[in-house]
Amino acid sequence: MSLTATMPSVESPAPALAPRERETLRHIAEGRTYLQTARHMGLSKHTVDAYLRRIRAKLNITSTAELTRLAISLGL
C-alpha cells in the first residue's frame, strides 16, 4: 500500500496540465523557439508564452531546463 500511496505524487504533474499545455511543453523540450512552437500549433507566440507561464506557475518551475526535465519525465 505504501507504494500506491507514493505513486500519485510522482504522476501528479501530468494531470495538472491541459492538453495544449502538454503539447507546448513537448515543442519547447524538443528545442523549438516560442515562435516556431506558435506557428506549428497555429497560435500567437504570446499564447505560447502564456501556456508556459501557466505551466511554470502550476508546477513551480523556474527554468527551461526544468521544463525539459519535466517533459522527459512525462514521456513527451
mmCIF file of the N, C-alpha and C atoms, coordinates in Angstrom:
data_MODEL
# 
_entry.id   MODEL 
# 
loop_
_atom_site.group_PDB 
_atom_site.id 
_atom_site.type_symbol 
_atom_site.label_atom_id 
_atom_site.label_alt_id 
_atom_site.label_comp_id 
_atom_site.label_asym_id 
_atom_site.label_entity_id 
_atom_site.label_seq_id 
_atom_site.pdbx_PDB_ins_code 
_atom_site.Cartn_x 
_atom_site.Cartn_y 
_atom_site.Cartn_z 
_atom_site.occupancy 
_atom_site.B_iso_or_equiv 
_atom_site.pdbx_formal_charge 
_atom_site.auth_seq_id 
_atom_site.auth_comp_id 
_atom_site.auth_asym_id 
_atom_site.auth_atom_id 
_atom_site.pdbx_PDB_model_num 
ATOM 1   N N  . MET A 1 1  ? 0.809  -1.196 0.000   1.00 0.00 ? 1  MET A N  1 
ATOM 2   C CA . MET A 1 1  ? 0.000  0.000  0.000   1.00 0.00 ? 1  MET A CA 1 
ATOM 3   C C  . MET A 1 1  ? 0.851  1.257  0.000   1.00 0.00 ? 1  MET A C  1 
ATOM 4   N N  . SER A 1 2  ? 1.975  1.229  0.645   1.00 0.00 ? 2  SER A N  1 
ATOM 5   C CA . SER A 1 2  ? 2.813  2.424  0.688   1.00 0.00 ? 2  SER A CA 1 
ATOM 6   C C  . SER A 1 2  ? 3.284  2.817  -0.705  1.00 0.00 ? 2  SER A C  1 
ATOM 7   N N  . LEU A 1 3  ? 3.530  1.834  -1.576  1.00 0.00 ? 3  LEU A N  1 
ATOM 8   C CA . LEU A 1 3  ? 3.919  2.135  -2.950  1.00 0.00 ? 3  LEU A CA 1 
ATOM 9   C C  . LEU A 1 3  ? 2.790  2.837  -3.682  1.00 0.00 ? 3  LEU A C  1 
ATOM 10  N N  . THR A 1 4  ? 1.568  2.390  -3.500  1.00 0.00 ? 4  THR A N  1 
ATOM 11  C CA . THR A 1 4  ? 0.417  3.016  -4.131  1.00 0.00 ? 4  THR A CA 1 
ATOM 12  C C  . THR A 1 4  ? 0.224  4.442  -3.621  1.00 0.00 ? 4  THR A C  1 
ATOM 13  N N  . ALA A 1 5  ? 0.499  4.658  -2.363  1.00 0.00 ? 5  ALA A N  1 
ATOM 14  C CA . ALA A 1 5  ? 0.335  5.993  -1.788  1.00 0.00 ? 5  ALA A CA 1 
ATOM 15  C C  . ALA A 1 5  ? 1.331  6.986  -2.363  1.00 0.00 ? 5  ALA A C  1 
ATOM 16  N N  . THR A 1 6  ? 2.520  6.523  -2.763  1.00 0.00 ? 6  THR A N  1 
ATOM 17  C CA . THR A 1 6  ? 3.522  7.437  -3.306  1.00 0.00 ? 6  THR A CA 1 
ATOM 18  C C  . THR A 1 6  ? 3.339  7.670  -4.796  1.00 0.00 ? 6  THR A C  1 
ATOM 19  N N  . MET A 1 7  ? 2.686  6.788  -5.492  1.00 0.00 ? 7  MET A N  1 
ATOM 20  C CA . MET A 1 7  ? 2.543  6.908  -6.942  1.00 0.00 ? 7  MET A CA 1 
ATOM 21  C C  . MET A 1 7  ? 1.815  8.174  -7.386  1.00 0.00 ? 7  MET A C  1 
ATOM 22  N N  . PRO A 1 8  ? 0.685  8.580  -6.789  1.00 0.00 ? 8  PRO A N  1 
ATOM 23  C CA . PRO A 1 8  ? 0.014  9.789  -7.267  1.00 0.00 ? 8  PRO A CA 1 
ATOM 24  C C  . PRO A 1 8  ? 0.895  11.031 -7.217  1.00 0.00 ? 8  PRO A C  1 
ATOM 25  N N  . SER A 1 9  ? 1.750  11.152 -6.215  1.00 0.00 ? 9  SER A N  1 
ATOM 26  C CA . SER A 1 9  ? 2.615  12.327 -6.143  1.00 0.00 ? 9  SER A CA 1 
ATOM 27  C C  . SER A 1 9  ? 3.632  12.341 -7.283  1.00 0.00 ? 9  SER A C  1 
ATOM 28  N N  . VAL A 1 10 ? 4.069  11.166 -7.731  1.00 0.00 ? 10 VAL A N  1 
ATOM 29  C CA . VAL A 1 10 ? 5.011  11.087 -8.848  1.00 0.00 ? 10 VAL A CA 1 
ATOM 30  C C  . VAL A 1 10 ? 4.311  11.456 -10.153 1.00 0.00 ? 10 VAL A C  1 
ATOM 31  N N  . GLU A 1 11 ? 3.066  11.015 -10.294 1.00 0.00 ? 11 GLU A N  1 
ATOM 32  C CA . GLU A 1 11 ? 2.348  11.238 -11.539 1.00 0.00 ? 11 GLU A CA 1 
ATOM 33  C C  . GLU A 1 11 ? 1.490  12.493 -11.518 1.00 0.00 ? 11 GLU A C  1 
ATOM 34  N N  . SER A 1 12 ? 1.414  13.224 -10.433 1.00 0.00 ? 12 SER A N  1 
ATOM 35  C CA . SER A 1 12 ? 0.514  14.356 -10.313 1.00 0.00 ? 12 SER A CA 1 
ATOM 36  C C  . SER A 1 12 ? 0.762  15.481 -11.314 1.00 0.00 ? 12 SER A C  1 
ATOM 37  N N  . PRO A 1 13 ? 2.015  15.770 -11.782 1.00 0.00 ? 13 PRO A N  1 
ATOM 38  C CA . PRO A 1 13 ? 2.171  16.858 -12.734 1.00 0.00 ? 13 PRO A CA 1 
ATOM 39  C C  . PRO A 1 13 ? 1.433  16.628 -14.052 1.00 0.00 ? 13 PRO A C  1 
ATOM 40  N N  . ALA A 1 14 ? 1.355  15.401 -14.527 1.00 0.00 ? 14 ALA A N  1 
ATOM 41  C CA . ALA A 1 14 ? 0.736  15.129 -15.821 1.00 0.00 ? 14 ALA A CA 1 
ATOM 42  C C  . ALA A 1 14 ? -0.729 15.560 -15.867 1.00 0.00 ? 14 ALA A C  1 
ATOM 43  N N  . PRO A 1 15 ? -1.577 15.125 -14.933 1.00 0.00 ? 15 PRO A N  1 
ATOM 44  C CA . PRO A 1 15 ? -2.975 15.525 -14.992 1.00 0.00 ? 15 PRO A CA 1 
ATOM 45  C C  . PRO A 1 15 ? -3.182 17.020 -14.765 1.00 0.00 ? 15 PRO A C  1 
ATOM 46  N N  . ALA A 1 16 ? -2.233 17.678 -14.117 1.00 0.00 ? 16 ALA A N  1 
ATOM 47  C CA . ALA A 1 16 ? -2.374 19.103 -13.830 1.00 0.00 ? 16 ALA A CA 1 
ATOM 48  C C  . ALA A 1 16 ? -2.257 19.957 -15.085 1.00 0.00 ? 16 ALA A C  1 
ATOM 49  N N  . LEU A 1 17 ? -1.720 19.402 -16.162 1.00 0.00 ? 17 LEU A N  1 
ATOM 50  C CA . LEU A 1 17 ? -1.525 20.168 -17.386 1.00 0.00 ? 17 LEU A CA 1 
ATOM 51  C C  . LEU A 1 17 ? -2.635 19.900 -18.392 1.00 0.00 ? 17 LEU A C  1 
ATOM 52  N N  . ALA A 1 18 ? -3.116 20.976 -18.994 1.00 0.00 ? 18 ALA A N  1 
ATOM 53  C CA . ALA A 1 18 ? -4.114 20.860 -20.064 1.00 0.00 ? 18 ALA A CA 1 
ATOM 54  C C  . ALA A 1 18 ? -3.430 20.283 -21.304 1.00 0.00 ? 18 ALA A C  1 
ATOM 55  N N  . PRO A 1 19 ? -4.190 19.680 -22.197 1.00 0.00 ? 19 PRO A N  1 
ATOM 56  C CA . PRO A 1 19 ? -3.585 19.096 -23.403 1.00 0.00 ? 19 PRO A CA 1 
ATOM 57  C C  . PRO A 1 19 ? -2.732 20.078 -24.209 1.00 0.00 ? 19 PRO A C  1 
ATOM 58  N N  . ARG A 1 20 ? -3.182 21.308 -24.367 1.00 0.00 ? 20 ARG A N  1 
ATOM 59  C CA . ARG A 1 20 ? -2.394 22.284 -25.140 1.00 0.00 ? 20 ARG A CA 1 
ATOM 60  C C  . ARG A 1 20 ? -1.131 22.694 -24.385 1.00 0.00 ? 20 ARG A C  1 
ATOM 61  N N  . GLU A 1 21 ? -1.199 22.704 -23.068 1.00 0.00 ? 21 GLU A N  1 
ATOM 62  C CA . GLU A 1 21 ? -0.005 22.988 -22.281 1.00 0.00 ? 21 GLU A CA 1 
ATOM 63  C C  . GLU A 1 21 ? 1.016  21.870 -22.465 1.00 0.00 ? 21 GLU A C  1 
ATOM 64  N N  . ARG A 1 22 ? 0.544  20.625 -22.445 1.00 0.00 ? 22 ARG A N  1 
ATOM 65  C CA . ARG A 1 22 ? 1.440  19.479 -22.666 1.00 0.00 ? 22 ARG A CA 1 
ATOM 66  C C  . ARG A 1 22 ? 2.060  19.550 -24.056 1.00 0.00 ? 22 ARG A C  1 
ATOM 67  N N  . GLU A 1 23 ? 1.267  19.895 -25.059 1.00 0.00 ? 23 GLU A N  1 
ATOM 68  C CA . GLU A 1 23 ? 1.779  20.000 -26.426 1.00 0.00 ? 23 GLU A CA 1 
ATOM 69  C C  . GLU A 1 23 ? 2.832  21.105 -26.518 1.00 0.00 ? 23 GLU A C  1 
ATOM 70  N N  . THR A 1 24 ? 2.553  22.231 -25.893 1.00 0.00 ? 24 THR A N  1 
ATOM 71  C CA . THR A 1 24 ? 3.509  23.337 -25.879 1.00 0.00 ? 24 THR A CA 1 
ATOM 72  C C  . THR A 1 24 ? 4.805  22.912 -25.205 1.00 0.00 ? 24 THR A C  1 
ATOM 73  N N  . LEU A 1 25 ? 4.690  22.250 -24.087 1.00 0.00 ? 25 LEU A N  1 
ATOM 74  C CA . LEU A 1 25 ? 5.859  21.768 -23.359 1.00 0.00 ? 25 LEU A CA 1 
ATOM 75  C C  . LEU A 1 25 ? 6.683  20.821 -24.225 1.00 0.00 ? 25 LEU A C  1 
ATOM 76  N N  . ARG A 1 26 ? 6.018  19.937 -24.953 1.00 0.00 ? 26 ARG A N  1 
ATOM 77  C CA . ARG A 1 26 ? 6.721  18.997 -25.829 1.00 0.00 ? 26 ARG A CA 1 
ATOM 78  C C  . ARG A 1 26 ? 7.531  19.739 -26.882 1.00 0.00 ? 26 ARG A C  1 
ATOM 79  N N  . HIS A 1 27 ? 6.945  20.748 -27.515 1.00 0.00 ? 27 HIS A N  1 
ATOM 80  C CA . HIS A 1 27 ? 7.645  21.506 -28.554 1.00 0.00 ? 27 HIS A CA 1 
ATOM 81  C C  . HIS A 1 27 ? 8.867  22.234 -27.992 1.00 0.00 ? 27 HIS A C  1 
ATOM 82  N N  . ILE A 1 28 ? 8.700  22.856 -26.846 1.00 0.00 ? 28 ILE A N  1 
ATOM 83  C CA . ILE A 1 28 ? 9.814  23.587 -26.228 1.00 0.00 ? 28 ILE A CA 1 
ATOM 84  C C  . ILE A 1 28 ? 10.923 22.614 -25.835 1.00 0.00 ? 28 ILE A C  1 
ATOM 85  N N  . ALA A 1 29 ? 10.550 21.465 -25.291 1.00 0.00 ? 29 ALA A N  1 
ATOM 86  C CA . ALA A 1 29 ? 11.544 20.466 -24.896 1.00 0.00 ? 29 ALA A CA 1 
ATOM 87  C C  . ALA A 1 29 ? 12.289 19.900 -26.101 1.00 0.00 ? 29 ALA A C  1 
ATOM 88  N N  . GLU A 1 30 ? 11.647 19.924 -27.268 1.00 0.00 ? 30 GLU A N  1 
ATOM 89  C CA . GLU A 1 30 ? 12.303 19.464 -28.493 1.00 0.00 ? 30 GLU A CA 1 
ATOM 90  C C  . GLU A 1 30 ? 13.265 20.511 -29.048 1.00 0.00 ? 30 GLU A C  1 
ATOM 91  N N  . GLY A 1 31 ? 13.294 21.692 -28.422 1.00 0.00 ? 31 GLY A N  1 
ATOM 92  C CA . GLY A 1 31 ? 14.236 22.721 -28.835 1.00 0.00 ? 31 GLY A CA 1 
ATOM 93  C C  . GLY A 1 31 ? 13.650 23.803 -29.730 1.00 0.00 ? 31 GLY A C  1 
ATOM 94  N N  . ARG A 1 32 ? 12.339 23.784 -29.919 1.00 0.00 ? 32 ARG A N  1 
ATOM 95  C CA . ARG A 1 32 ? 11.712 24.827 -30.736 1.00 0.00 ? 32 ARG A CA 1 
ATOM 96  C C  . ARG A 1 32 ? 11.637 26.139 -29.961 1.00 0.00 ? 32 ARG A C  1 
ATOM 97  N N  . THR A 1 33 ? 11.692 27.235 -30.679 1.00 0.00 ? 33 THR A N  1 
ATOM 98  C CA . THR A 1 33 ? 11.512 28.549 -30.067 1.00 0.00 ? 33 THR A CA 1 
ATOM 99  C C  . THR A 1 33 ? 10.023 28.783 -29.827 1.00 0.00 ? 33 THR A C  1 
ATOM 100 N N  . TYR A 1 34 ? 9.717  29.859 -29.103 1.00 0.00 ? 34 TYR A N  1 
ATOM 101 C CA . TYR A 1 34 ? 8.317  30.209 -28.894 1.00 0.00 ? 34 TYR A CA 1 
ATOM 102 C C  . TYR A 1 34 ? 7.634  30.445 -30.233 1.00 0.00 ? 34 TYR A C  1 
ATOM 103 N N  . LEU A 1 35 ? 8.306  31.154 -31.136 1.00 0.00 ? 35 LEU A N  1 
ATOM 104 C CA . LEU A 1 35 ? 7.715  31.461 -32.445 1.00 0.00 ? 35 LEU A CA 1 
ATOM 105 C C  . LEU A 1 35 ? 7.504  30.191 -33.266 1.00 0.00 ? 35 LEU A C  1 
ATOM 106 N N  . GLN A 1 36 ? 8.479  29.302 -33.281 1.00 0.00 ? 36 GLN A N  1 
ATOM 107 C CA . GLN A 1 36 ? 8.332  28.041 -34.015 1.00 0.00 ? 36 GLN A CA 1 
ATOM 108 C C  . GLN A 1 36 ? 7.191  27.211 -33.438 1.00 0.00 ? 36 GLN A C  1 
ATOM 109 N N  . THR A 1 37 ? 7.112  27.169 -32.117 1.00 0.00 ? 37 THR A N  1 
ATOM 110 C CA . THR A 1 37 ? 6.035  26.436 -31.455 1.00 0.00 ? 37 THR A CA 1 
ATOM 111 C C  . THR A 1 37 ? 4.687  27.044 -31.817 1.00 0.00 ? 37 THR A C  1 
ATOM 112 N N  . ALA A 1 38 ? 4.605  28.361 -31.769 1.00 0.00 ? 38 ALA A N  1 
ATOM 113 C CA . ALA A 1 38 ? 3.354  29.055 -32.100 1.00 0.00 ? 38 ALA A CA 1 
ATOM 114 C C  . ALA A 1 38 ? 2.920  28.749 -33.524 1.00 0.00 ? 38 ALA A C  1 
ATOM 115 N N  . ARG A 1 39 ? 3.833  28.825 -34.448 1.00 0.00 ? 39 ARG A N  1 
ATOM 116 C CA . ARG A 1 39 ? 3.494  28.544 -35.853 1.00 0.00 ? 39 ARG A CA 1 
ATOM 117 C C  . ARG A 1 39 ? 3.038  27.108 -36.025 1.00 0.00 ? 39 ARG A C  1 
ATOM 118 N N  . HIS A 1 40 ? 3.726  26.179 -35.380 1.00 0.00 ? 40 HIS A N  1 
ATOM 119 C CA . HIS A 1 40 ? 3.369  24.764 -35.511 1.00 0.00 ? 40 HIS A CA 1 
ATOM 120 C C  . HIS A 1 40 ? 1.985  24.478 -34.932 1.00 0.00 ? 40 HIS A C  1 
ATOM 121 N N  . MET A 1 41 ? 1.640  25.186 -33.841 1.00 0.00 ? 41 MET A N  1 
ATOM 122 C CA . MET A 1 41 ? 0.358  24.956 -33.174 1.00 0.00 ? 41 MET A CA 1 
ATOM 123 C C  . MET A 1 41 ? -0.750 25.872 -33.680 1.00 0.00 ? 41 MET A C  1 
ATOM 124 N N  . GLY A 1 42 ? -0.417 26.812 -34.561 1.00 0.00 ? 42 GLY A N  1 
ATOM 125 C CA . GLY A 1 42 ? -1.417 27.738 -35.075 1.00 0.00 ? 42 GLY A CA 1 
ATOM 126 C C  . GLY A 1 42 ? -1.839 28.782 -34.054 1.00 0.00 ? 42 GLY A C  1 
ATOM 127 N N  . LEU A 1 43 ? -0.885 29.212 -33.233 1.00 0.00 ? 43 LEU A N  1 
ATOM 128 C CA . LEU A 1 43 ? -1.153 30.178 -32.163 1.00 0.00 ? 43 LEU A CA 1 
ATOM 129 C C  . LEU A 1 43 ? -0.247 31.385 -32.313 1.00 0.00 ? 43 LEU A C  1 
ATOM 130 N N  . SER A 1 44 ? -0.482 32.399 -31.496 1.00 0.00 ? 44 SER A N  1 
ATOM 131 C CA . SER A 1 44 ? 0.457  33.514 -31.420 1.00 0.00 ? 44 SER A CA 1 
ATOM 132 C C  . SER A 1 44 ? 1.551  33.137 -30.424 1.00 0.00 ? 44 SER A C  1 
ATOM 133 N N  . LYS A 1 45 ? 2.711  33.799 -30.553 1.00 0.00 ? 45 LYS A N  1 
ATOM 134 C CA . LYS A 1 45 ? 3.784  33.485 -29.602 1.00 0.00 ? 45 LYS A CA 1 
ATOM 135 C C  . LYS A 1 45 ? 3.402  33.948 -28.199 1.00 0.00 ? 45 LYS A C  1 
ATOM 136 N N  . HIS A 1 46 ? 2.490  34.905 -28.100 1.00 0.00 ? 46 HIS A N  1 
ATOM 137 C CA . HIS A 1 46 ? 2.015  35.354 -26.791 1.00 0.00 ? 46 HIS A CA 1 
ATOM 138 C C  . HIS A 1 46 ? 1.206  34.256 -26.094 1.00 0.00 ? 46 HIS A C  1 
ATOM 139 N N  . THR A 1 47 ? 0.443  33.496 -26.868 1.00 0.00 ? 47 THR A N  1 
ATOM 140 C CA . THR A 1 47 ? -0.320 32.383 -26.298 1.00 0.00 ? 47 THR A CA 1 
ATOM 141 C C  . THR A 1 47 ? 0.629  31.297 -25.810 1.00 0.00 ? 47 THR A C  1 
ATOM 142 N N  . VAL A 1 48 ? 1.660  31.012 -26.598 1.00 0.00 ? 48 VAL A N  1 
ATOM 143 C CA . VAL A 1 48 ? 2.667  30.033 -26.181 1.00 0.00 ? 48 VAL A CA 1 
ATOM 144 C C  . VAL A 1 48 ? 3.316  30.491 -24.880 1.00 0.00 ? 48 VAL A C  1 
ATOM 145 N N  . ASP A 1 49 ? 3.664  31.761 -24.814 1.00 0.00 ? 49 ASP A N  1 
ATOM 146 C CA . ASP A 1 49 ? 4.251  32.316 -23.596 1.00 0.00 ? 49 ASP A CA 1 
ATOM 147 C C  . ASP A 1 49 ? 3.288  32.154 -22.418 1.00 0.00 ? 49 ASP A C  1 
ATOM 148 N N  . ALA A 1 50 ? 2.009  32.403 -22.647 1.00 0.00 ? 50 ALA A N  1 
ATOM 149 C CA . ALA A 1 50 ? 1.006  32.268 -21.581 1.00 0.00 ? 50 ALA A CA 1 
ATOM 150 C C  . ALA A 1 50 ? 0.908  30.818 -21.107 1.00 0.00 ? 50 ALA A C  1 
ATOM 151 N N  . TYR A 1 51 ? 0.912  29.869 -22.039 1.00 0.00 ? 51 TYR A N  1 
ATOM 152 C CA . TYR A 1 51 ? 0.877  28.448 -21.672 1.00 0.00 ? 51 TYR A CA 1 
ATOM 153 C C  . TYR A 1 51 ? 2.078  28.097 -20.805 1.00 0.00 ? 51 TYR A C  1 
ATOM 154 N N  . LEU A 1 52 ? 3.256  28.550 -21.210 1.00 0.00 ? 52 LEU A N  1 
ATOM 155 C CA . LEU A 1 52 ? 4.467  28.226 -20.460 1.00 0.00 ? 52 LEU A CA 1 
ATOM 156 C C  . LEU A 1 52 ? 4.479  28.895 -19.085 1.00 0.00 ? 52 LEU A C  1 
ATOM 157 N N  . ARG A 1 53 ? 3.951  30.105 -19.004 1.00 0.00 ? 53 ARG A N  1 
ATOM 158 C CA . ARG A 1 53 ? 3.848  30.763 -17.697 1.00 0.00 ? 53 ARG A CA 1 
ATOM 159 C C  . ARG A 1 53 ? 2.906  29.993 -16.778 1.00 0.00 ? 53 ARG A C  1 
ATOM 160 N N  . ARG A 1 54 ? 1.797  29.497 -17.343 1.00 0.00 ? 54 ARG A N  1 
ATOM 161 C CA . ARG A 1 54 ? 0.857  28.712 -16.538 1.00 0.00 ? 54 ARG A CA 1 
ATOM 162 C C  . ARG A 1 54 ? 1.490  27.404 -16.067 1.00 0.00 ? 54 ARG A C  1 
ATOM 163 N N  . ILE A 1 55 ? 2.246  26.746 -16.958 1.00 0.00 ? 55 ILE A N  1 
ATOM 164 C CA . ILE A 1 55 ? 2.926  25.505 -16.583 1.00 0.00 ? 55 ILE A CA 1 
ATOM 165 C C  . ILE A 1 55 ? 3.900  25.781 -15.444 1.00 0.00 ? 55 ILE A C  1 
ATOM 166 N N  . ARG A 1 56 ? 4.691  26.836 -15.601 1.00 0.00 ? 56 ARG A N  1 
ATOM 167 C CA . ARG A 1 56 ? 5.676  27.183 -14.565 1.00 0.00 ? 56 ARG A CA 1 
ATOM 168 C C  . ARG A 1 56 ? 4.982  27.489 -13.235 1.00 0.00 ? 56 ARG A C  1 
ATOM 169 N N  . ALA A 1 57 ? 3.885  28.212 -13.284 1.00 0.00 ? 57 ALA A N  1 
ATOM 170 C CA . ALA A 1 57 ? 3.163  28.563 -12.058 1.00 0.00 ? 57 ALA A CA 1 
ATOM 171 C C  . ALA A 1 57 ? 2.533  27.333 -11.411 1.00 0.00 ? 57 ALA A C  1 
ATOM 172 N N  . LYS A 1 58 ? 1.898  26.486 -12.209 1.00 0.00 ? 58 LYS A N  1 
ATOM 173 C CA . LYS A 1 58 ? 1.244  25.286 -11.684 1.00 0.00 ? 58 LYS A CA 1 
ATOM 174 C C  . LYS A 1 58 ? 2.238  24.353 -11.003 1.00 0.00 ? 58 LYS A C  1 
ATOM 175 N N  . LEU A 1 59 ? 3.428  24.225 -11.596 1.00 0.00 ? 59 LEU A N  1 
ATOM 176 C CA . LEU A 1 59 ? 4.382  23.223 -11.132 1.00 0.00 ? 59 LEU A CA 1 
ATOM 177 C C  . LEU A 1 59 ? 5.598  23.812 -10.441 1.00 0.00 ? 59 LEU A C  1 
ATOM 178 N N  . ASN A 1 60 ? 5.570  25.124 -10.224 1.00 0.00 ? 60 ASN A N  1 
ATOM 179 C CA . ASN A 1 60 ? 6.662  25.813 -9.542  1.00 0.00 ? 60 ASN A CA 1 
ATOM 180 C C  . ASN A 1 60 ? 8.007  25.544 -10.234 1.00 0.00 ? 60 ASN A C  1 
ATOM 181 N N  . ILE A 1 61 ? 8.035  25.751 -11.529 1.00 0.00 ? 61 ILE A N  1 
ATOM 182 C CA . ILE A 1 61 ? 9.234  25.554 -12.341 1.00 0.00 ? 61 ILE A CA 1 
ATOM 183 C C  . ILE A 1 61 ? 9.761  26.923 -12.742 1.00 0.00 ? 61 ILE A C  1 
ATOM 184 N N  . THR A 1 62 ? 11.082 27.097 -12.642 1.00 0.00 ? 62 THR A N  1 
ATOM 185 C CA . THR A 1 62 ? 11.651 28.417 -12.914 1.00 0.00 ? 62 THR A CA 1 
ATOM 186 C C  . THR A 1 62 ? 12.568 28.467 -14.127 1.00 0.00 ? 62 THR A C  1 
ATOM 187 N N  . SER A 1 63 ? 12.949 27.331 -14.693 1.00 0.00 ? 63 SER A N  1 
ATOM 188 C CA . SER A 1 63 ? 13.892 27.370 -15.808 1.00 0.00 ? 63 SER A CA 1 
ATOM 189 C C  . SER A 1 63 ? 13.449 26.467 -16.954 1.00 0.00 ? 63 SER A C  1 
ATOM 190 N N  . THR A 1 64 ? 13.988 26.745 -18.123 1.00 0.00 ? 64 THR A N  1 
ATOM 191 C CA . THR A 1 64 ? 13.710 25.917 -19.299 1.00 0.00 ? 64 THR A CA 1 
ATOM 192 C C  . THR A 1 64 ? 14.285 24.516 -19.100 1.00 0.00 ? 64 THR A C  1 
ATOM 193 N N  . ALA A 1 65 ? 15.406 24.421 -18.415 1.00 0.00 ? 65 ALA A N  1 
ATOM 194 C CA . ALA A 1 65 ? 15.988 23.105 -18.132 1.00 0.00 ? 65 ALA A CA 1 
ATOM 195 C C  . ALA A 1 65 ? 15.021 22.252 -17.311 1.00 0.00 ? 65 ALA A C  1 
ATOM 196 N N  . GLU A 1 66 ? 14.378 22.862 -16.320 1.00 0.00 ? 66 GLU A N  1 
ATOM 197 C CA . GLU A 1 66 ? 13.391 22.139 -15.524 1.00 0.00 ? 66 GLU A CA 1 
ATOM 198 C C  . GLU A 1 66 ? 12.182 21.739 -16.371 1.00 0.00 ? 66 GLU A C  1 
ATOM 199 N N  . LEU A 1 67 ? 11.764 22.634 -17.274 1.00 0.00 ? 67 LEU A N  1 
ATOM 200 C CA . LEU A 1 67 ? 10.658 22.297 -18.189 1.00 0.00 ? 67 LEU A CA 1 
ATOM 201 C C  . LEU A 1 67 ? 11.027 21.094 -19.051 1.00 0.00 ? 67 LEU A C  1 
ATOM 202 N N  . THR A 1 68 ? 12.255 21.082 -19.545 1.00 0.00 ? 68 THR A N  1 
ATOM 203 C CA . THR A 1 68 ? 12.710 19.976 -20.381 1.00 0.00 ? 68 THR A CA 1 
ATOM 204 C C  . THR A 1 68 ? 12.754 18.685 -19.573 1.00 0.00 ? 68 THR A C  1 
ATOM 205 N N  . ARG A 1 69 ? 13.265 18.767 -18.346 1.00 0.00 ? 69 ARG A N  1 
ATOM 206 C CA . ARG A 1 69 ? 13.296 17.585 -17.474 1.00 0.00 ? 69 ARG A CA 1 
ATOM 207 C C  . ARG A 1 69 ? 11.896 17.049 -17.234 1.00 0.00 ? 69 ARG A C  1 
ATOM 208 N N  . LEU A 1 70 ? 10.940 17.955 -17.023 1.00 0.00 ? 70 LEU A N  1 
ATOM 209 C CA . LEU A 1 70 ? 9.558  17.551 -16.830 1.00 0.00 ? 70 LEU A CA 1 
ATOM 210 C C  . LEU A 1 70 ? 9.026  16.844 -18.070 1.00 0.00 ? 70 LEU A C  1 
ATOM 211 N N  . ALA A 1 71 ? 9.277  17.427 -19.226 1.00 0.00 ? 71 ALA A N  1 
ATOM 212 C CA . ALA A 1 71 ? 8.812  16.819 -20.483 1.00 0.00 ? 71 ALA A CA 1 
ATOM 213 C C  . ALA A 1 71 ? 9.365  15.409 -20.647 1.00 0.00 ? 71 ALA A C  1 
ATOM 214 N N  . ILE A 1 72 ? 10.621 15.233 -20.330 1.00 0.00 ? 72 ILE A N  1 
ATOM 215 C CA . ILE A 1 72 ? 11.243 13.910 -20.447 1.00 0.00 ? 72 ILE A CA 1 
ATOM 216 C C  . ILE A 1 72 ? 10.597 12.945 -19.467 1.00 0.00 ? 72 ILE A C  1 
ATOM 217 N N  . SER A 1 73 ? 10.381 13.395 -18.243 1.00 0.00 ? 73 SER A N  1 
ATOM 218 C CA . SER A 1 73 ? 9.771  12.509 -17.234 1.00 0.00 ? 73 SER A CA 1 
ATOM 219 C C  . SER A 1 73 ? 8.342  12.129 -17.592 1.00 0.00 ? 73 SER A C  1 
ATOM 220 N N  . LEU A 1 74 ? 7.667  13.002 -18.347 1.00 0.00 ? 74 LEU A N  1 
ATOM 221 C CA . LEU A 1 74 ? 6.293  12.716 -18.785 1.00 0.00 ? 74 LEU A CA 1 
ATOM 222 C C  . LEU A 1 74 ? 6.244  11.927 -20.090 1.00 0.00 ? 74 LEU A C  1 
ATOM 223 N N  . GLY A 1 75 ? 7.408  11.696 -20.678 1.00 0.00 ? 75 GLY A N  1 
ATOM 224 C CA . GLY A 1 75 ? 7.457  10.965 -21.935 1.00 0.00 ? 75 GLY A CA 1 
ATOM 225 C C  . GLY A 1 75 ? 7.021  11.778 -23.126 1.00 0.00 ? 75 GLY A C  1 
ATOM 226 N N  . LEU A 1 76 ? 7.133  13.099 -23.029 1.00 0.00 ? 76 LEU A N  1 
ATOM 227 C CA . LEU A 1 76 ? 6.745  13.964 -24.132 1.00 0.00 ? 76 LEU A CA 1 
ATOM 228 C C  . LEU A 1 76 ? 7.934  14.078 -25.053 1.00 0.00 ? 76 LEU A C  1 
# 
